[in-house]
Amino acid sequence: MKKLCLLGLALCMAAMPLAAAKSNTVTLVNKSDWDIHHLFLSSSDDEEWGPDQLGDDVIEAGGSFKLTGIPCGNYDVKLVDEDGDECEVAEVDVCSGGETWRITNDDLLECEGYGE
């Protein structure tokens, strides 16, 4: 069962006009000081996490990663950094036809329960 963090990860999404898109591309930009080693998505209606979207890849500090073909809908997102710290956020709307999620130190620390 997914345990969701009550503190929000500030996933800043670049707004694009809403289109009747069936799938979407999401670019994750890691503006934090920590490498992201795992990224899990699941439909907000599911109880289990989907597969690690990064596979063998790592989103290094200062780097980015592009996910393509994500069906429109609401997702729960879990990030795991280089220290094994987990950050989960619920009900992320993925449906605008092109989005950028910027992950900062403050986002990760707040989500892990260390921020304000």
Secondary structure, DSSP 8 states (H G I E B T S, - for coil): -----SS--------------SEEEEEEEE-SSS-EEEEEEEETT-SS---BTTTT--B-TT-EEEEEEEESEEEEEEEEETT--EEEEEEEEE-SS-EEEEE-HHHHHHHTT---
